[in-house]
Amino acid sequence: MTRAALLVLADGRFPAGGHAHSGGAEAAVKAGRITGAASLEEFCRGRLHTTGLVSASLAAAAALGLDPVSLDEAADARTPSPALRTAARRLGRQLMRAARAAWPHPELDALAQRFPKGSHQPVVLGLTARAAGLGPADAAYCSAYESVSGPATATVRLLSLDPFDATAGLARLADDIDRVATAAAEAAARAVTEGVDSLPAASAPLLEVGAEAHAAWAVRLFAS
């Protein structure tokens, strides 16, 4: 196993399509829930401990070798918003393209054939980590970090926010990211014996509602 692969996978320049998505930040900005660096940090903290935990757990479980089809179904069940399910599958399809180029693996090929329109992004992320020789904790960390770095980067563009302030907020979330990644990896380990239904199912209703409203906008900067 090489940990350098984790750096490649978590790099914002990895062509996984995340730059086109705001993780709910665009809708939150329009609704007045994100107005600057402080409210962005709180938004990211809330996202991290809800949908971020769910995604990190799914990624860790996929990296551990649990059935990706069952995990995809679990992701669907944990994503009430059709708009968010569509976004997750689009991101999964783009990540799959990049993953198969970087780390060719038969398990990636099989998942791509099973879901030609894309599996949920966390499932693809976990399987990508597995193909790269990384473990469930690595996948959980990558997913947890993505859950906050995406909205932070998007908000810099949406509000012309000072990127130093946004980065400082991410740095202050480091302990939270540690806790969420650890909890996600532990949940994935339990799911080996208890099944995928035991994985976290934390919800963030405002993200779901915001995603549906955002999908109906005639003009928007981000796809989600």
Backbone hydrogen bonds in HBPLUS format (Angstrom, degrees):
<---DONOR---> <-ACCEPTOR-->    atom                        ^
c    i                          cat <-CA-CA->   ^        H-A-AA   ^      H-
h    n   atom  resd res      DA  || num        DHA   H-A  angle D-A-AA Bond
n    s   type  num  typ     dist DA aas  dist angle  dist       angle   num
A0005-ALA N   A0002-THR O   3.18 MM   3  5.88 154.7  2.24 115.2 120.6     1
A0006-LEU N   A0003-ARG O   2.89 MM   3  5.29 136.3  2.08 107.2 119.1     2
A0007-LEU N   A0004-ALA O   3.06 MM   3  5.16 123.2  2.40  97.3 111.3     3
A0008-VAL N   A0004-ALA O   3.19 MM   4  6.60 152.4  2.27 147.4 154.6     4
A0009-LEU N   A0005-ALA O   2.94 MM   4  6.18 163.2  1.96 150.5 154.9     5
A0010-ALA N   A0006-LEU O   2.91 MM   4  5.98 154.9  1.97 146.8 153.1     6
A0011-ASP N   A0007-LEU O   3.05 MM   4  5.88 119.6  2.43 134.5 147.0     7
A0011-ASP N   A0008-VAL O   3.37 MM   3  5.24 147.3  2.49  94.9 104.1     8
A0014-PHE N   A0011-ASP O   2.94 MM   3  5.44 166.4  1.96 118.1 122.5     9
A0016-ALA N   A0014-PHE O   2.64 MM   2  5.70 137.1  1.81 116.9 102.0    10
A0020-ALA N   A0017-GLY O   3.24 MM   3  6.04 164.9  2.27 122.5 126.2    11
A0021-HIS N   A0018-GLY O   3.05 MM   3  5.40 167.0  2.06 117.5 120.6    12
A0223-ALA N   A0020-ALA O   2.71 MM 203  5.81 166.9  1.73 177.1 174.1    13
A0025-ALA N   A0022-SER O   3.13 MM   3  5.19 164.8  2.15 107.4 111.3    14
A0028-ALA N   A0024-GLY O   3.10 MM   4  6.27 154.3  2.17 145.4 153.3    15
A0029-VAL N   A0025-ALA O   2.79 MM   4  5.98 149.5  1.88 152.0 159.6    16
A0030-LYS N   A0026-GLU O   3.13 MM   4  6.37 164.2  2.15 146.7 150.4    17
A0031-ALA N   A0027-ALA O   2.97 MM   4  6.15 147.6  2.08 142.5 151.8    18
A0033-ARG N   A0028-ALA O   2.83 MM   5  5.07 141.2  1.98 160.4 159.6    19
A0034-ILE N   A0028-ALA O   3.28 MM   6  5.66 143.3  2.42 116.5 113.6    20
A0032-GLY N   A0029-VAL O   3.06 MM   3  5.13 154.3  2.13 102.1 110.2    21
A0040-LEU N   A0036-GLY O   2.99 MM   4  6.07 147.9  2.09 148.9 158.9    22
A0041-GLU N   A0037-ALA O   3.02 MM   4  6.22 156.2  2.08 146.0 151.5    23
A0042-GLU N   A0038-ALA O   3.16 MM   4  6.51 156.5  2.22 145.4 151.3    24
A0043-PHE N   A0039-SER O   2.90 MM   4  6.06 156.0  1.96 143.6 150.6    25
A0044-CYS N   A0040-LEU O   2.90 MM   4  6.13 164.8  1.92 154.6 158.1    26
A0045-ARG N   A0041-GLU O   2.91 MM   4  6.13 153.0  1.98 145.0 152.9    27
A0046-GLY N   A0042-GLU O   2.99 MM   4  6.20 163.9  2.01 151.1 154.5    28
A0047-ARG N   A0043-PHE O   2.93 MM   4  6.16 160.2  1.97 151.6 157.6    29
A0048-LEU N   A0044-CYS O   2.83 MM   4  5.91 158.2  1.87 148.7 154.8    30
A0049-HIS N   A0045-ARG O   3.17 MM   4  6.38 159.8  2.21 150.2 153.5    31
A0050-THR N   A0047-ARG O   3.30 MM   3  5.33 153.9  2.37 100.8 108.5    32
A0052-GLY N   A0047-ARG O   2.76 MM   5  5.76 155.3  1.82 166.3 159.1    33
A0053-LEU N   A0048-LEU O   2.94 MM   5  6.13 108.2  2.47 136.0 151.6    34
A0054-VAL N   A0050-THR O   3.17 MM   4  6.52 162.1  2.20 152.2 157.0    35
A0055-SER N   A0051-THR O   2.93 MM   4  6.07 169.4  1.94 149.8 152.6    36
A0056-ALA N   A0052-GLY O   2.93 MM   4  6.02 162.2  1.96 146.7 152.2    37
A0057-SER N   A0053-LEU O   2.96 MM   4  6.08 152.0  2.04 145.9 153.1    38
A0058-LEU N   A0054-VAL O   3.03 MM   4  6.33 158.7  2.08 151.5 157.0    39
A0059-ALA N   A0055-SER O   2.90 MM   4  6.14 160.5  1.94 152.5 158.2    40
A0060-ALA N   A0056-ALA O   2.90 MM   4  6.05 160.3  1.94 144.9 150.4    41
A0061-ALA N   A0057-SER O   2.92 MM   4  6.08 155.7  1.98 145.3 152.1    42
A0062-ALA N   A0058-LEU O   2.97 MM   4  6.21 155.0  2.03 147.2 153.6    43
A0063-ALA N   A0059-ALA O   2.94 MM   4  6.19 156.7  2.00 149.2 155.9    44
A0064-LEU N   A0060-ALA O   2.95 MM   4  6.13 134.8  2.16 138.2 150.5    45
A0066-LEU N   A0061-ALA O   3.10 MM   5  5.69 164.0  2.13 158.1 153.1    46
A0065-GLY N   A0062-ALA O   3.10 MM   3  5.19 148.5  2.20  99.2 108.7    47
A0071-LEU N   A0067-ASP O   3.04 MM   4  6.33 152.5  2.12 148.1 156.8    48
A0072-ASP N   A0068-PRO O   2.81 MM   4  5.98 147.0  1.92 141.2 149.6    49
A0073-GLU N   A0069-VAL O   3.06 MM   4  6.35 155.0  2.12 145.2 151.4    50
A0074-ALA N   A0070-SER O   2.93 MM   4  6.20 149.5  2.02 141.1 150.1    51
A0075-ALA N   A0071-LEU O   2.84 MM   4  6.11 149.1  1.94 145.4 153.7    52
A0076-ASP N   A0072-ASP O   2.97 MM   4  6.26 155.7  2.03 147.0 153.2    53
A0077-ALA N   A0073-GLU O   3.00 MM   4  6.27 158.1  2.05 147.5 152.9    54
A0078-ARG N   A0074-ALA O   3.11 MM   4  6.28 133.0  2.34 137.7 149.7    55
A0078-ARG N   A0075-ALA O   3.15 MM   3  5.09 131.9  2.40  94.5 107.5    56
A0079-THR N   A0076-ASP O   3.14 MM   3  5.23 164.5  2.16 108.8 111.8    57
A0085-ARG N   A0081-SER O   3.00 MM   4  6.33 153.6  2.07 151.6 159.6    58
A0086-THR N   A0082-PRO O   2.94 MM   4  6.14 159.7  1.98 148.8 153.9    59
A0087-ALA N   A0083-ALA O   2.99 MM   4  6.21 159.1  2.03 143.7 149.7    60
A0088-ALA N   A0084-LEU O   2.87 MM   4  5.99 158.7  1.91 146.2 152.0    61
A0089-ARG N   A0085-ARG O   3.04 MM   4  6.25 151.9  2.12 146.1 152.9    62
A0090-ARG N   A0086-THR O   2.96 MM   4  6.20 153.8  2.03 149.3 156.9    63
A0091-LEU N   A0087-ALA O   2.93 MM   4  6.13 163.0  1.96 152.1 156.6    64
A0092-GLY N   A0088-ALA O   2.91 MM   4  6.03 146.5  2.02 134.6 144.8    65
A0121-GLN N   A0088-ALA O   3.08 MM  33  5.25 130.3  2.34 113.6 125.9    66
A0093-ARG N   A0089-ARG O   2.88 MM   4  6.08 150.4  1.97 143.4 150.4    67
A0094-GLN N   A0090-ARG O   3.06 MM   4  6.35 160.1  2.10 149.1 153.7    68
A0095-LEU N   A0091-LEU O   2.88 MM   4  6.03 163.3  1.90 149.8 155.1    69
A0096-MET N   A0092-GLY O   2.88 MM   4  5.96 151.0  1.97 140.7 149.0    70
A0097-ARG N   A0093-ARG O   3.19 MM   4  6.49 152.3  2.28 142.7 148.6    71
A0098-ALA N   A0094-GLN O   3.21 MM   4  6.58 162.8  2.24 151.1 154.6    72
A0099-ALA N   A0095-LEU O   2.76 MM   4  5.92 160.3  1.80 155.7 162.2    73
A0100-ARG N   A0096-MET O   2.92 MM   4  6.01 166.1  1.94 153.2 155.7    74
A0101-ALA N   A0097-ARG O   3.29 MM   4  6.42 142.3  2.44 137.1 146.5    75
A0102-ALA N   A0098-ALA O   2.98 MM   4  6.19 153.0  2.05 147.0 154.6    76
A0103-TRP N   A0099-ALA O   2.69 MM   4  5.63 171.0  1.70 158.6 161.9    77
A0108-LEU N   A0105-HIS O   3.13 MM   3  5.42 126.9  2.43 105.2 118.1    78
A0109-ASP N   A0105-HIS O   3.13 MM   4  6.49 158.6  2.18 151.4 157.9    79
A0110-ALA N   A0106-PRO O   2.91 MM   4  6.10 155.9  1.96 145.6 151.6    80
A0111-LEU N   A0107-GLU O   3.10 MM   4  6.26 157.0  2.15 140.8 146.3    81
A0112-ALA N   A0108-LEU O   2.94 MM   4  6.12 158.7  1.98 151.4 157.5    82
A0113-GLN N   A0109-ASP O   3.02 MM   4  6.24 150.1  2.11 145.8 153.4    83
A0114-ARG N   A0110-ALA O   2.97 MM   4  6.18 147.5  2.08 141.7 151.0    84
A0115-PHE N   A0111-LEU O   2.92 MM   4  6.08 149.4  2.01 148.3 155.6    85
A0118-GLY N   A0115-PHE O   2.90 MM   3  5.07 159.6  1.94 111.7 117.7    86
A0123-VAL N   A0120-HIS O   3.04 MM   3  5.55 125.0  2.35 113.9 127.2    87
A0124-VAL N   A0120-HIS O   3.16 MM   4  6.50 161.7  2.19 155.3 161.0    88
A0125-LEU N   A0121-GLN O   2.78 MM   4  5.96 158.3  1.82 156.0 163.0    89
A0126-GLY N   A0122-PRO O   2.95 MM   4  6.13 160.0  1.99 144.8 149.0    90
A0127-LEU N   A0123-VAL O   3.03 MM   4  6.26 159.6  2.07 148.0 153.6    91
A0128-THR N   A0124-VAL O   2.78 MM   4  5.93 146.5  1.89 146.4 156.6    92
A0129-ALA N   A0125-LEU O   2.91 MM   4  6.19 156.6  1.96 149.5 155.3    93
A0130-ARG N   A0126-GLY O   3.03 MM   4  6.28 153.3  2.10 141.7 149.1    94
A0131-ALA N   A0127-LEU O   2.90 MM   4  6.16 153.8  1.97 143.3 150.2    95
A0132-ALA N   A0128-THR O   2.90 MM   4  6.14 139.8  2.07 144.5 156.0    96
A0132-ALA N   A0129-ALA O   3.16 MM   3  5.00 124.2  2.49  90.3 104.7    97
A0134-LEU N   A0129-ALA O   2.77 MM   5  4.98 158.8  1.82 159.8 152.4    98
A0133-GLY N   A0130-ARG O   3.11 MM   3  5.18 160.3  2.15 104.4 109.8    99
A0139-ALA N   A0135-GLY O   3.11 MM   4  6.46 159.7  2.15 152.4 157.9   100
A0140-ALA N   A0136-PRO O   2.91 MM   4  6.10 155.5  1.97 146.1 153.1   101
A0141-TYR N   A0137-ALA O   2.92 MM   4  6.14 157.9  1.97 148.2 153.6   102
A0142-CYS N   A0138-ASP O   2.96 MM   4  6.20 164.8  1.98 153.6 157.5   103
A0143-SER N   A0139-ALA O   2.98 MM   4  6.14 164.6  2.01 150.0 154.0   104
A0144-ALA N   A0140-ALA O   2.87 MM   4  5.97 164.2  1.89 150.0 155.0   105
A0145-TYR N   A0141-TYR O   2.90 MM   4  6.01 162.8  1.93 150.8 155.5   106
A0146-GLU N   A0142-CYS O   3.00 MM   4  6.17 159.7  2.04 145.6 151.5   107
A0147-SER N   A0143-SER O   3.04 MM   4  6.27 143.1  2.18 145.0 154.5   108
A0148-VAL N   A0145-TYR O   3.11 MM   3  5.62 153.1  2.19 111.8 119.2   109
A0149-SER N   A0145-TYR O   2.86 MM   4  5.99 164.7  1.88 162.1 167.2   110
A0150-GLY N   A0146-GLU O   3.25 MM   4  5.77 166.3  2.27 136.3 139.2   111
A0152-ALA N   A0148-VAL O   3.16 MM   4  6.24 155.9  2.22 144.4 151.7   112
A0153-THR N   A0149-SER O   2.95 MM   4  6.06 164.2  1.98 150.1 153.6   113
A0154-ALA N   A0150-GLY O   2.98 MM   4  6.17 162.1  2.01 153.8 159.3   114
A0155-THR N   A0151-PRO O   2.91 MM   4  6.01 156.1  1.97 146.4 152.3   115
A0156-VAL N   A0152-ALA O   3.17 MM   4  6.44 145.9  2.29 143.7 151.9   116
A0157-ARG N   A0154-ALA O   3.05 MM   3  5.31 122.5  2.39 100.2 113.9   117
A0158-LEU N   A0154-ALA O   2.88 MM   4  6.17 155.9  1.94 148.5 156.5   118
A0159-LEU N   A0155-THR O   2.92 MM   4  5.78 168.4  1.93 149.9 151.4   119
A0161-LEU N   A0156-VAL O   3.12 MM   5  4.39 123.6  2.45 110.7 122.2   120
A0165-ASP N   A0162-ASP O   2.96 MM   3  5.39 125.8  2.26 109.6 122.6   121
A0166-ALA N   A0162-ASP O   3.19 MM   4  6.61 156.6  2.25 151.5 158.4   122
A0167-THR N   A0163-PRO O   2.93 MM   4  6.04 160.4  1.97 144.9 150.1   123
A0168-ALA N   A0164-PHE O   2.94 MM   4  6.08 152.1  2.02 141.3 149.2   124
A0169-GLY N   A0165-ASP O   3.08 MM   4  6.33 149.1  2.18 142.1 149.7   125
A0170-LEU N   A0166-ALA O   3.12 MM   4  6.51 152.5  2.20 145.1 152.0   126
A0171-ALA N   A0167-THR O   2.94 MM   4  6.24 154.9  2.00 149.0 156.1   127
A0172-ARG N   A0168-ALA O   3.03 MM   4  6.34 148.3  2.13 144.2 152.1   128
A0173-LEU N   A0170-LEU O   3.00 MM   3  5.08 142.2  2.14  99.1 110.8   129
A0174-ALA N   A0171-ALA O   3.16 MM   3  5.38 163.5  2.19 111.5 114.0   130
A0176-ASP N   A0173-LEU O   3.03 MM   3  5.18 113.7  2.49 101.2 117.5   131
A0177-ILE N   A0173-LEU O   2.88 MM   4  6.16 157.6  1.93 160.1 167.4   132
A0178-ASP N   A0174-ALA O   2.95 MM   4  6.26 156.8  2.01 150.6 156.7   133
A0179-ARG N   A0175-ASP O   3.01 MM   4  6.32 161.3  2.04 149.0 153.1   134
A0180-VAL N   A0176-ASP O   2.91 MM   4  6.14 166.0  1.93 155.3 159.0   135
A0181-ALA N   A0177-ILE O   2.90 MM   4  5.98 168.1  1.91 153.7 157.4   136
A0182-THR N   A0178-ASP O   2.97 MM   4  6.09 161.3  2.00 150.0 155.4   137
A0183-ALA N   A0179-ARG O   2.92 MM   4  6.08 163.6  1.94 148.8 153.7   138
A0184-ALA N   A0180-VAL O   2.86 MM   4  6.00 155.4  1.92 149.2 156.4   139
A0185-ALA N   A0181-ALA O   2.98 MM   4  6.18 161.8  2.02 149.0 153.1   140
A0186-GLU N   A0182-THR O   3.00 MM   4  6.20 156.8  2.05 148.7 155.3   141
A0187-ALA N   A0183-ALA O   2.91 MM   4  6.10 153.2  1.98 144.8 152.3   142
A0188-ALA N   A0184-ALA O   2.95 MM   4  6.21 154.1  2.02 148.3 155.2   143
A0189-ALA N   A0185-ALA O   3.06 MM   4  6.30 152.7  2.13 142.5 149.5   144
A0190-ARG N   A0186-GLU O   3.05 MM   4  6.38 153.6  2.12 146.4 153.1   145
A0191-ALA N   A0187-ALA O   2.99 MM   4  6.22 146.2  2.11 143.2 152.9   146
A0192-VAL N   A0189-ALA O   3.31 MM   3  5.56 150.5  2.41 101.6 109.7   147
A0193-THR N   A0190-ARG O   3.11 MM   3  5.86 140.1  2.28 118.3 125.4   148
A0194-GLU N   A0190-ARG O   2.88 MM   4  5.94 160.6  1.92 151.2 156.6   149
A0195-GLY N   A0191-ALA O   2.86 MM   4  4.53 143.4  1.99 117.9 121.3   150
A0198-SER N   A0195-GLY O   3.12 MM   3  5.89 163.5  2.15 119.6 124.6   151
A0199-LEU N   A0196-VAL O   3.10 MM   3  5.52 166.4  2.11 114.2 118.6   152
A0207-LEU N   A0204-ALA O   2.93 MM   3  5.51 130.2  2.19 117.2 130.0   153
A0208-GLU N   A0204-ALA O   3.27 MM   4  6.64 153.4  2.34 148.8 156.7   154
A0209-VAL N   A0205-PRO O   2.88 MM   4  6.16 168.5  1.89 160.7 162.8   155
A0210-GLY N   A0206-LEU O   2.82 MM   4  5.77 159.2  1.86 140.7 147.8   156
A0211-ALA N   A0207-LEU O   2.90 MM   4  5.95 147.5  2.01 139.6 148.0   157
A0212-GLU N   A0208-GLU O   3.21 MM   4  6.53 153.5  2.29 147.4 153.0   158
A0213-ALA N   A0209-VAL O   3.13 MM   4  6.44 160.5  2.17 151.1 156.3   159
A0214-HIS N   A0210-GLY O   2.84 MM   4  5.95 162.1  1.87 149.3 155.0   160
A0215-ALA N   A0211-ALA O   3.00 MM   4  6.10 153.2  2.08 143.3 149.5   161
A0216-ALA N   A0213-ALA O   3.08 MM   3  5.43 144.8  2.21 105.7 115.9   162
A0217-TRP N   A0214-HIS O   3.10 MM   3  5.39 163.4  2.12 111.3 116.6   163
